[in-house]
Amino acid sequence: METLKSGSDVLFILIGAVMVLAMHAGFAFLELGTVRHKNQVNALVKIICDFAVSTIAYFFIGYGVAYGVYFMQGAEELAAKNGYELVKFFFLLTFAAAVPAIISGGIAERAKFNPQLAATFAFVALIYPFYEGMVWNSHYGVQDWLAATFGAKFHDFAGSVVVHAMGGWMALVAVVMLGARRGRYGKDGQVFMHPPSSIPFLALGAWVLTVGWFGFNVMSAQSVEAVSGLVAVNSLMAMVGGILAALFIGRNDPGFVHNGPLAGLVAVCAGSDIMHPLGALVTGVLAGALFVWTFTLTQNKWKIDDVLGVWPLHGLCGAWGGIAAGIFGLEALGGRGGVSLTAQLIGTAGGVVIALVGSFVVYSVLKKTFGLRLSAEEEFAGADLSIHKIGATPPYDD
């Protein structure tokens, strides 16, 4: 019976891993549709290469940092329990690799390619798994301290903070250090638009991410016995709440509308297993509104050139999700309980601080050693990854 149970769990989590792997295609097409034509191929290359580097970093270092497991045994030992530990690694790898995919959208169109691959390795090997292990594997005694002091551990079921807030706040550091794309802002404060190159591709990316997200959230149970339909319906309600909020507040703008479901899904990850569906709906509505408002604020008022709005979408909505779990997870608001708002605030703030400090250190070192930003000529030509080596001119123009 143990073998059969392990086999079903392996298949369950493998399906989840494949669904989240497919989300990386969503990241790619979302970025492809948002950047200018001359940078479309570069966006695709960047995402797939980031995933490859993430796999190496997480297999050899990151997974061990988070869970204390290093795959140095023989194949016979690795195949124990139908290879469950291996597919668990695969599943959690797809989460870890989402961090550089998130960052990619913020720094698009002016970042050097190889230094960003180096940053990806550092993030997935060390910084992300440091916080991941703290939250999901109770490293360093933080969760035990929160439980003893506030009556509950920091709750993040599927990564509102562990994955999304971490990625979003890391991206903010990179975006600020890189500066705006040339021609984005005028000397007298003017804002010059760089409109999306393809709304259909942007929409395709949003749809692929949305569908895959049900693997991201539901399969976070990591076993067939622990799976819950509550997670699925809460994800659905947050998704539609984000859409409707972005539709009305964003005044029917298609870019906002297609990021609306992503905002809601980012926010519901943390508490999707403990909220009532109405709480999930409110969480999604507020996340959709938060995204539209802060995206407009950062781009037009603060002059932060975050191309895909990944700090508002993942950084802020992810942090809101960590806090929302401590509100709508309470029994008094229809939730299942077992959460503390104070613990959620501390855990969320901790993730933000680790992301900011870790990202600042990594990008500071890379800036001093290799540089982060393309030359004016490269940026104008559209070779933001410096990968166009064949032919005299880049193949795409504005």
Steps between C-alpha positions, in 0.01 A plus 500: 500500500788737574632457147159570348449805719844632411434437132177700506671783683784498249255528212304771681800721568649429156183633337533807719864544399411483131216751547732747671770432241243607240456824694851595391367510146242740639773720645674494162195597296391762751840666464505440124170684458600789727847590368565670168528296178878524486529325838248219454748225414726610784213467747441140393868407520539661842218304666605158375867557587405624847312174554801293396734687735240477779485123460875460543511741794208338682604139434856536625457767770159661553287196582759389754510845660121497540437135590836344587479249213784465249468249217836330543360148549487231237206471263362202695467710814358795310228272361374419852128565551462524124743790488273729700788719622606559140160618380468711813825665395361548148181655633678739737756584231222644287415728794862603549545571128199733511712751693739583212206480257329771705815712509540461124178690435609799705847545350406430138650690206819633660669233716807305399441131442791319670504704823129429539565126462757534779240679715252221427749241625565692823132556571390141438801338666514708818267792567164356402559158667623674817156654547321197355664274758415744778129499411432156352755293691511689833872580480671730750218475756303797365175310449525343846555844651198642319283210615614533861466879507190565288320166502559410134778462248532718192258346251581506129339197340608554139744788501340846495804618693750215461485515120319810377588768752860380500518525120323835486713672762820356352389643167443844650866520600613402151261743330618792713868415455462466122303819455231566243517400136643772281225721367249396766505827695583852386723751677201713597305215650317388188395136476544341159303182441654174385174317422477118497605345170226235499188492713415147368835365620459683831154345539634155407764530770240602757277205407784247518602634840142497626437138401833381635437679827250235603791258501708757686241530777311171513805275462676684781327241717777266369294184552168359382366463853565866584344648186211742560228632273491809720836603357370468145183703556682765702748535214209537258327766708817704551570475128163642396515763773829622359359509148194704592695747713756553223220537244319778682789682665719462192223636277488199270873516419588154360842497666344557841217254435738216415722571799195511728466121538871473569476759778216309662677167470825639641314630803296186573794258495580545870151445640331294230474200733343685792281781361130491427433557127349840580821595678696384197278714276567810709871418505499484120299820457737695722802349326368599156436853621840517668673396181332759278552782749864425582597420140374843393667665798841340446506562125362852484573664836808326638660442155589139582523322165380156605408372153241235595414651837644204689553691823132602523379162371725261689672710765204697634219255422716219641553694823128576511434127464715420802307754705162397356554143619519638854172688453270280293646180645357589841195302614320826577508581127399154384849353477635177645711674764847406616653831391620814671493839332809606694690191388393569142624857519836392642544215252410722207732779612778246546462379143508856366816585697682184391404567137616861511829432677583189295417667170696812588811299586483286184433786260757727667771240450397438139479872425856556622645193329315448172252784476123463479395733224541484124669775307285762330573341162396152614185627663402704197558201274281282717767247597418522869652157556787543254400176326468628142832383356393405149460772238596863499180635653245375755209318336228709665426869489252721688 
